[in-house]
Amino acid sequence: MKSLSGACKTIHNLVIAASLFGIATVAVKPAWAAEKLRVGINLTTIETLPIYLAADGNSAVQLSGGGIPSVTEGNADAATNAETQAILRSTESPDIRVILTVAEYAYHIVARRSSGIAKASDLRGKKIATSLNSSAHFYIVKILRDAGLSETDVTVVGMAPPDMPQALARGEVDAISIWEPAAQKSIDTLGADAVIINGPPYSERFNLNTSAAVIADPAKRAALVSFLRSIIAASRDVREHPDRVQPVIAAKLNLSQEFVAKTWNLFRFPAAVGDDMLATMIEQEPWMAEKQKRAARPKEAITALVDTSLLREASQ
């Protein structure tokens, strides 16, 4: 399979040869340039920053709102989502593939001190809001297990992230587990009543996902590899020049740069696939299987969801 640059050279050489033999030529577009690479993104999270930067000024990439369903429904070639969603969606669409971790976010529980909560074990009998069947939901399970509790010891309440800060302030729930900016907004809303509970280490992997069919398509694969190279370069800028890039995501989310800076140390932007991600996905599978009322899949089925071949090609 030719690389993107290789395809360009081939076409260039053909045009030169045609000219030498007096054959009329017309402008030729390589196959990979015929259509834009369609990428679905989460429009509401800080994790999306490297994708925005990589797509800026790139006429070959078209961004739109969407997650893994946009890929499985044929509306996107790739899309962002946490690793839990690859597990959730792959039961119906087993050709989903995780190809890159764009960002990692270190979860924590935000709780009301006035609800009698000071540590994880105090969550027993409390109402905890989260986005159901998500990485934030899985973190509740992790922190409860570490405290000797189970999910049945609390009431998990499904809620949209923007609604959480006020629901917590009104006492409708006692704690929340969610990503940014809702987590920090909850802390700011509660003020002195806020309690931050950190459990065992767990970071959401905010991944770029595609399908086996897209990977097998030479033109789309070449376009994806090219975009991965752009993400890798953009992620380097994010890591090395946070002050320069924070205003970009602040503007996208209608936040102040000061707000983004407060949350910054909770994020990593590796543009890689960590060795521990697969182990985490295997750990999550029985929990997700229970939520979906199905049998847990073997390790091999989860292993097949991760494809690092495009990343290796993009890193060359």
Residue, then its C-alpha position, 0 to 999 in steps of 0.5 A: m500500500k502506498s503512503l500518501s506521499g508515495a501516491c503523490k509521487t506516482i501521479h506526478n511521474l505519470v504526468i511528466a511521462a505523458s508530457l514527454f510523449g506529447i499526450a494531453t494531460v488534465a489535472v488529476k486528483p489522487a483518490w484520497a483527495a476526492e472526499k474529505l475525511r469526516v471526523g466526528i468529535n465531542l464538541t463540549t470537552i477539553e479533550t478535543l483540543p488536539i483534534y481542533l488544532a490538527a484540523d485547523g486549516n486542513s481542507a482535507v478534514q471535515l469536523s462535526g459533532g458525533g461519537i462512535p455511532s456516527v462511524t457505525e451509521g456511516n456518517a463519519d470515517a472516525a470519531t472520538n469517544a472514551e474507551t468504555q464506548a468502544i466496549l459498549r458499541s462493539t457488541e452490535s458493531p464488532d468492527i469498531r477499532v480504537i486507533l489513538t488516545v488523544a487525551e486522558y483525564a484523571y477522574h475524581i468525585v465532587a461531593r457535598r460536604s453538607s451531605g456528610i461526605a468526607k471520604a469515599s466510604d461516606l458515599r454509602g446510601k448517597k445519590i451520585a449523578t453521572s453519565l450512565n454507562s460511561s467512563a465517569h460511571f465506571y469511575i464510580v464503580k472503581i472508587l466504591r470497590d476501593a472503599g469496600l462498597s459496591e454500586t448497589d450501595v449507592t443510587v446512581v442517577g443519570m444526568a446530563p453534565p451541564d445540569m450537574p452543578q446546579a443539581l448538586a448545589r440544590g441538594e438533588v444529588d450528593a455527589i457527581s462523577i463527570w468530566e470537564p467542564a462540568a466537574q470544575k463548574s460543580i466545584d466552583t458552584l459549591g465553593a466551601d461545601a465542595v469535597i474532592i474525593n480521589g480514588p484508585p488511579y483511573s484515567e478516561r482514555f479519550n480515543l479516536n475510533t474508526s472501523a475495520a472497513v475504513i482501515a481496509d480502504p486504501a484511500k481512507r486509511a491514507a487520509l487517516v494516517s495523514f491526520l494522525r500525523s497532524i494530531i501527533a504534531a498538534s499534541r506536541d504543541v499542547r504539551e509544550h505550549p499550554d498557554r498558547v493553546q488553552p485559549v483555543i479550547a476556551a473559545k470553543l467551549n465558551l470558557s475563560q482561559e483561567f478556567v481551562a488552566k485550573t483543570w489543566n493538570l488533570f489532562r494528558f495529551p499523549a497521542a499514543v496508545g498506552d500499554d495499560m489501555l487494553a488491560t483497563m478495557i478488559e477490566q471494564e468488559p464484565w461491568m459493561a456486559e452486566k449493564q447490557k445484560r449479556a455474557a462477558r466476551p473473552k479477552e481476545a474479543i476486546t483485544a481485537l478492538v485496538d488497532t495500532s497499525l495506523l499509529r505505527e505508520a503515522s509515527q514513521 
